[in-house]
């Protein structure tokens, strides 16, 4: 269940809100004049959310690549990786 606090609580109960955000990996929603205004969360929760979002974006790009035929065989991929990892003077 979402935690909703008034904007005045940021000033009057900052430590309480901060402790909640560090204890639970979810945002606290702040209202202003009865309307949603902000979502407050710990830096750890924010970082985790951004990493998850980037993962979803990467999966979406991969699915789009498959859909549009932008794929290579595993053999071609491994050859490209090996070529990139072997110094030029050692390549045959």
PyMOL CGO cylinders between C-alpha atoms (Angstrom):
from pymol import cmd
from pymol.cgo import CYLINDER

trace = [
    CYLINDER, 0.00, 0.00, 0.00, 1.52, 3.36, -0.97, 0.3, 1, 1, 1, 1, 1, 1,
    CYLINDER, 1.52, 3.36, -0.97, 2.63, 5.77, 1.73, 0.3, 1, 1, 1, 1, 1, 1,
    CYLINDER, 2.63, 5.77, 1.73, 1.23, 9.25, 1.13, 0.3, 1, 1, 1, 1, 1, 1,
    CYLINDER, 1.23, 9.25, 1.13, 2.31, 12.28, 3.14, 0.3, 1, 1, 1, 1, 1, 1,
    CYLINDER, 2.31, 12.28, 3.14, 1.56, 15.99, 2.97, 0.3, 1, 1, 1, 1, 1, 1,
    CYLINDER, 1.56, 15.99, 2.97, 4.25, 18.36, 1.74, 0.3, 1, 1, 1, 1, 1, 1,
    CYLINDER, 4.25, 18.36, 1.74, 4.47, 19.98, 5.17, 0.3, 1, 1, 1, 1, 1, 1,
    CYLINDER, 4.47, 19.98, 5.17, 5.65, 16.60, 6.51, 0.3, 1, 1, 1, 1, 1, 1,
    CYLINDER, 5.65, 16.60, 6.51, 8.89, 16.96, 4.56, 0.3, 1, 1, 1, 1, 1, 1,
    CYLINDER, 8.89, 16.96, 4.56, 9.79, 19.88, 6.79, 0.3, 1, 1, 1, 1, 1, 1,
    CYLINDER, 9.79, 19.88, 6.79, 8.23, 18.69, 10.04, 0.3, 1, 1, 1, 1, 1, 1,
    CYLINDER, 8.23, 18.69, 10.04, 8.96, 14.93, 9.79, 0.3, 1, 1, 1, 1, 1, 1,
    CYLINDER, 8.96, 14.93, 9.79, 11.93, 14.67, 7.44, 0.3, 1, 1, 1, 1, 1, 1,
    CYLINDER, 11.93, 14.67, 7.44, 13.84, 12.16, 9.60, 0.3, 1, 1, 1, 1, 1, 1,
    CYLINDER, 13.84, 12.16, 9.60, 10.80, 9.89, 9.87, 0.3, 1, 1, 1, 1, 1, 1,
    CYLINDER, 10.80, 9.89, 9.87, 10.30, 9.93, 6.09, 0.3, 1, 1, 1, 1, 1, 1,
    CYLINDER, 10.30, 9.93, 6.09, 14.01, 9.35, 5.51, 0.3, 1, 1, 1, 1, 1, 1,
    CYLINDER, 14.01, 9.35, 5.51, 14.08, 6.40, 7.90, 0.3, 1, 1, 1, 1, 1, 1,
    CYLINDER, 14.08, 6.40, 7.90, 11.06, 4.85, 6.16, 0.3, 1, 1, 1, 1, 1, 1,
    CYLINDER, 11.06, 4.85, 6.16, 12.67, 5.29, 2.74, 0.3, 1, 1, 1, 1, 1, 1,
    CYLINDER, 12.67, 5.29, 2.74, 15.88, 3.61, 3.90, 0.3, 1, 1, 1, 1, 1, 1,
    CYLINDER, 15.88, 3.61, 3.90, 14.00, 0.75, 5.56, 0.3, 1, 1, 1, 1, 1, 1,
    CYLINDER, 14.00, 0.75, 5.56, 11.56, -0.01, 2.72, 0.3, 1, 1, 1, 1, 1, 1,
    CYLINDER, 11.56, -0.01, 2.72, 12.47, -0.08, -1.00, 0.3, 1, 1, 1, 1, 1, 1,
    CYLINDER, 12.47, -0.08, -1.00, 9.51, 2.00, -2.10, 0.3, 1, 1, 1, 1, 1, 1,
    CYLINDER, 9.51, 2.00, -2.10, 8.74, 5.68, -2.57, 0.3, 1, 1, 1, 1, 1, 1,
    CYLINDER, 8.74, 5.68, -2.57, 6.80, 7.95, -0.28, 0.3, 1, 1, 1, 1, 1, 1,
    CYLINDER, 6.80, 7.95, -0.28, 4.33, 10.04, -2.26, 0.3, 1, 1, 1, 1, 1, 1,
    CYLINDER, 4.33, 10.04, -2.26, 4.10, 13.70, -1.25, 0.3, 1, 1, 1, 1, 1, 1,
    CYLINDER, 4.10, 13.70, -1.25, 0.97, 15.75, -1.88, 0.3, 1, 1, 1, 1, 1, 1,
    CYLINDER, 0.97, 15.75, -1.88, 0.67, 19.49, -2.28, 0.3, 1, 1, 1, 1, 1, 1,
    CYLINDER, 0.67, 19.49, -2.28, -2.76, 21.06, -1.83, 0.3, 1, 1, 1, 1, 1, 1,
    CYLINDER, -2.76, 21.06, -1.83, -4.28, 17.57, -1.92, 0.3, 1, 1, 1, 1, 1, 1,
    CYLINDER, -4.28, 17.57, -1.92, -2.71, 16.64, -5.28, 0.3, 1, 1, 1, 1, 1, 1,
    CYLINDER, -2.71, 16.64, -5.28, 0.20, 14.30, -5.97, 0.3, 1, 1, 1, 1, 1, 1,
    CYLINDER, 0.20, 14.30, -5.97, 3.42, 16.30, -6.31, 0.3, 1, 1, 1, 1, 1, 1,
    CYLINDER, 3.42, 16.30, -6.31, 6.56, 14.24, -5.55, 0.3, 1, 1, 1, 1, 1, 1,
    CYLINDER, 6.56, 14.24, -5.55, 7.83, 10.73, -5.01, 0.3, 1, 1, 1, 1, 1, 1,
    CYLINDER, 7.83, 10.73, -5.01, 10.64, 10.49, -2.45, 0.3, 1, 1, 1, 1, 1, 1,
    CYLINDER, 10.64, 10.49, -2.45, 12.89, 7.42, -2.14, 0.3, 1, 1, 1, 1, 1, 1,
    CYLINDER, 12.89, 7.42, -2.14, 16.33, 6.44, -0.92, 0.3, 1, 1, 1, 1, 1, 1,
    CYLINDER, 16.33, 6.44, -0.92, 19.28, 6.69, -3.26, 0.3, 1, 1, 1, 1, 1, 1,
    CYLINDER, 19.28, 6.69, -3.26, 19.61, 2.90, -3.12, 0.3, 1, 1, 1, 1, 1, 1,
    CYLINDER, 19.61, 2.90, -3.12, 16.01, 2.44, -4.27, 0.3, 1, 1, 1, 1, 1, 1,
    CYLINDER, 16.01, 2.44, -4.27, 16.50, 5.04, -6.99, 0.3, 1, 1, 1, 1, 1, 1,
    CYLINDER, 16.50, 5.04, -6.99, 19.69, 3.35, -8.25, 0.3, 1, 1, 1, 1, 1, 1,
    CYLINDER, 19.69, 3.35, -8.25, 18.01, -0.06, -8.24, 0.3, 1, 1, 1, 1, 1, 1,
    CYLINDER, 18.01, -0.06, -8.24, 15.03, 1.34, -10.14, 0.3, 1, 1, 1, 1, 1, 1,
    CYLINDER, 15.03, 1.34, -10.14, 17.29, 2.93, -12.75, 0.3, 1, 1, 1, 1, 1, 1,
    CYLINDER, 17.29, 2.93, -12.75, 19.25, -0.31, -13.21, 0.3, 1, 1, 1, 1, 1, 1,
    CYLINDER, 19.25, -0.31, -13.21, 16.00, -2.24, -13.65, 0.3, 1, 1, 1, 1, 1, 1,
    CYLINDER, 16.00, -2.24, -13.65, 14.76, 0.32, -16.17, 0.3, 1, 1, 1, 1, 1, 1,
    CYLINDER, 14.76, 0.32, -16.17, 18.02, 0.06, -18.16, 0.3, 1, 1, 1, 1, 1, 1,
    CYLINDER, 18.02, 0.06, -18.16, 17.70, -3.73, -18.15, 0.3, 1, 1, 1, 1, 1, 1,
    CYLINDER, 17.70, -3.73, -18.15, 14.16, -3.47, -19.53, 0.3, 1, 1, 1, 1, 1, 1,
    CYLINDER, 14.16, -3.47, -19.53, 15.35, -1.03, -22.20, 0.3, 1, 1, 1, 1, 1, 1,
    CYLINDER, 15.35, -1.03, -22.20, 18.17, -3.40, -23.19, 0.3, 1, 1, 1, 1, 1, 1,
    CYLINDER, 18.17, -3.40, -23.19, 15.75, -6.30, -23.47, 0.3, 1, 1, 1, 1, 1, 1,
    CYLINDER, 15.75, -6.30, -23.47, 13.41, -4.15, -25.57, 0.3, 1, 1, 1, 1, 1, 1,
    CYLINDER, 13.41, -4.15, -25.57, 16.28, -3.17, -27.90, 0.3, 1, 1, 1, 1, 1, 1,
    CYLINDER, 16.28, -3.17, -27.90, 17.28, -6.82, -28.22, 0.3, 1, 1, 1, 1, 1, 1,
    CYLINDER, 17.28, -6.82, -28.22, 13.75, -7.88, -29.07, 0.3, 1, 1, 1, 1, 1, 1,
    CYLINDER, 13.75, -7.88, -29.07, 13.57, -5.08, -31.62, 0.3, 1, 1, 1, 1, 1, 1,
    CYLINDER, 13.57, -5.08, -31.62, 16.87, -6.26, -33.15, 0.3, 1, 1, 1, 1, 1, 1,
    CYLINDER, 16.87, -6.26, -33.15, 15.49, -9.79, -33.47, 0.3, 1, 1, 1, 1, 1, 1,
    CYLINDER, 15.49, -9.79, -33.47, 12.24, -8.51, -34.98, 0.3, 1, 1, 1, 1, 1, 1,
    CYLINDER, 12.24, -8.51, -34.98, 14.15, -6.44, -37.56, 0.3, 1, 1, 1, 1, 1, 1,
    CYLINDER, 14.15, -6.44, -37.56, 16.73, -9.09, -38.43, 0.3, 1, 1, 1, 1, 1, 1,
    CYLINDER, 16.73, -9.09, -38.43, 19.70, -7.35, -36.81, 0.3, 1, 1, 1, 1, 1, 1,
    CYLINDER, 19.70, -7.35, -36.81, 21.23, -10.57, -35.51, 0.3, 1, 1, 1, 1, 1, 1,
    CYLINDER, 21.23, -10.57, -35.51, 24.37, -12.64, -36.05, 0.3, 1, 1, 1, 1, 1, 1,
    CYLINDER, 24.37, -12.64, -36.05, 25.13, -16.31, -35.41, 0.3, 1, 1, 1, 1, 1, 1,
    CYLINDER, 25.13, -16.31, -35.41, 26.93, -17.24, -32.22, 0.3, 1, 1, 1, 1, 1, 1,
    CYLINDER, 26.93, -17.24, -32.22, 29.93, -18.31, -34.31, 0.3, 1, 1, 1, 1, 1, 1,
    CYLINDER, 29.93, -18.31, -34.31, 30.12, -14.87, -35.94, 0.3, 1, 1, 1, 1, 1, 1,
    CYLINDER, 30.12, -14.87, -35.94, 29.70, -13.19, -32.56, 0.3, 1, 1, 1, 1, 1, 1,
    CYLINDER, 29.70, -13.19, -32.56, 32.50, -15.24, -31.00, 0.3, 1, 1, 1, 1, 1, 1,
    CYLINDER, 32.50, -15.24, -31.00, 34.78, -14.55, -33.98, 0.3, 1, 1, 1, 1, 1, 1,
    CYLINDER, 34.78, -14.55, -33.98, 34.13, -10.81, -33.62, 0.3, 1, 1, 1, 1, 1, 1,
    CYLINDER, 34.13, -10.81, -33.62, 34.84, -10.94, -29.87, 0.3, 1, 1, 1, 1, 1, 1,
    CYLINDER, 34.84, -10.94, -29.87, 38.05, -12.89, -30.39, 0.3, 1, 1, 1, 1, 1, 1,
    CYLINDER, 38.05, -12.89, -30.39, 39.15, -10.48, -33.10, 0.3, 1, 1, 1, 1, 1, 1,
    CYLINDER, 39.15, -10.48, -33.10, 38.47, -7.52, -30.81, 0.3, 1, 1, 1, 1, 1, 1,
    CYLINDER, 38.47, -7.52, -30.81, 40.36, -9.11, -27.89, 0.3, 1, 1, 1, 1, 1, 1,
    CYLINDER, 40.36, -9.11, -27.89, 43.48, -10.25, -29.74, 0.3, 1, 1, 1, 1, 1, 1,
    CYLINDER, 43.48, -10.25, -29.74, 46.09, -7.54, -30.34, 0.3, 1, 1, 1, 1, 1, 1,
    CYLINDER, 46.09, -7.54, -30.34, 46.51, -6.66, -34.03, 0.3, 1, 1, 1, 1, 1, 1,
    CYLINDER, 46.51, -6.66, -34.03, 50.08, -7.94, -34.21, 0.3, 1, 1, 1, 1, 1, 1,
    CYLINDER, 50.08, -7.94, -34.21, 48.92, -11.41, -33.05, 0.3, 1, 1, 1, 1, 1, 1,
    CYLINDER, 48.92, -11.41, -33.05, 45.97, -11.70, -35.49, 0.3, 1, 1, 1, 1, 1, 1,
    CYLINDER, 45.97, -11.70, -35.49, 46.43, -14.09, -38.40, 0.3, 1, 1, 1, 1, 1, 1,
]
cmd.load_cgo(trace, "trace")
